[in-house]
Amino acid sequence: MLCPDCGQLISVNAEVCIHCGRRNPGMWGLTPLIRRWLGGAGFVPVITAFCVTIYVIGLLLDLNAVMSPGGGLFNLLSASPYVLEKMGMTGAPPLYEGRWWTLITAIYLHGGILHIFFNMLWVRQIGPAVEELFGASRLILIFSLSGLIGFIASVFFHGAYTLGASGAIFGLLGAMVYYGRSRGGTFGEAIYRQVGQWALILFAFGFLMRGVDNWAHGGGFVSGYLVAMWLGYNEKTPERFSHQILAMGAVALTVIAFALAFWAGFF
């Protein structure tokens, strides 16, 4: 196997990497399995499928609201706020009640067919580029932390109920803007200009349309930029085992958050 820190060839059973000195680099044989899982999963389709699954579950739990829609085009085919809150929509009231997990679950909840359609469109537009430039582990961390911190900013400055992956999407935009500025050159400059234009357009739409959580967008963008700066990208910092462990932790925490949300909301 390759050492998860220095990338040199070692035995999977080595107690210490002979090249860099890392202890137990094979993690009792788990390191190659984790690398194969993170490297081969393709997390953009995983994120998309998970969001769509949660959206469909919300509709099935609230068929009366689906059959009697109200609130305009952007609430078309949406579960009721009552069900969305039980599933993990975030905001000041849930957090005051101690439901911290809503800061995570709300990333994957959506309020209508147009809401999830446009968010998943942007995930599929930006996500593959982030995964190619940063790696799967850092994509998961940027997406998760940007969504989380975006909602923290929203609750702190606004407090209203909120949900959706747009804060995490702005985090991906922020990461790409950082990459473009950091890398430089013709390619980096092209990335910086293109993604920067997308971000400005989306910010402008957010301020022109009603009901858009601009605090989550801003918080997500800034945190995505800073998380990318912290973690680095493939050309500058190869993906390390610590990135993989943190990504696995983020996935596990998301699963735990939804388990807590459904337990507290429906049992």
Buried (B, 14 or more C-beta within 10 A) or exposed (E): BBBBBBEEEBEEEBEEBBBBEBEEBBBEEBBBEBBEBBBEBEBBEBBBEBBBEBBEBBBEBBEEBBEEEEEEEBBBBBBBBEBBBBBBBBBBBBBEEEBEBBBBBBBBBBBBBBBBEBBBEBBEEBBBBBBEBBBBBBBBBBBBBBBBBBBBBBBEEBBEBBBBBBBBBBBBBBBBBBBBBBBEEEEBEEBBEBBBEBBEEBBEEBEEEEEBBBBBBBBBBBBBBBBBBEBBBEEEEBBBBEBBBBBBEBBEBBEEBBEBBBEBBEE
